[in-house]
Amino acid sequence: MAANIFWADVFEPEDITEPLSQSVPLVREAINSQGYADYMWNDLVGQVRQTERKQISEALSDLDGLEEQLNRELVSCDELTLIVENPWLPTPDGIQTFQLQMMKNGQYAWFPGHRFTKQPYLVGKWEGLKDGL
């Protein structure tokens, strides 16, 4: 892997990679299929840094799979960061997630997204996963 290059997986959104490419040389490549996280770069002292980006609904739908994925990616880097997008709230029977959506007036607001019900221990499992990281 070349130094001073920021790598992004081909499936990462342009609204994230475009601003990055204005500051650093950016290469879009299928790095997920090679066992790497969504973003990867070498820092100034030569260490490999990676960042995995997940929507909260995607993360909560398969906590075991997320943990396995992070453990696989951790082998190929010196530091791994997990970014979890979208807010959520605990509910008595699980978790309520929220999605940012445009309203008719062109402004954005948070609306209820997926609701993980009949999983009262999901919050504890999520916190356990984060503590384990």
ABEGO torsion letter per residue (X at the ends): XBBGBBBBBAABBAAAAAAAAAABBBBBBBAAAAGBBABBBBBAAGBBBBBBBBBAAAAAABAAAAAAAAAAAAAABABBBBBBBEBBBBBAAEBBBBBBBBBAAGBBBBBBBBBBBGBAAAAAAAAAAAAAX
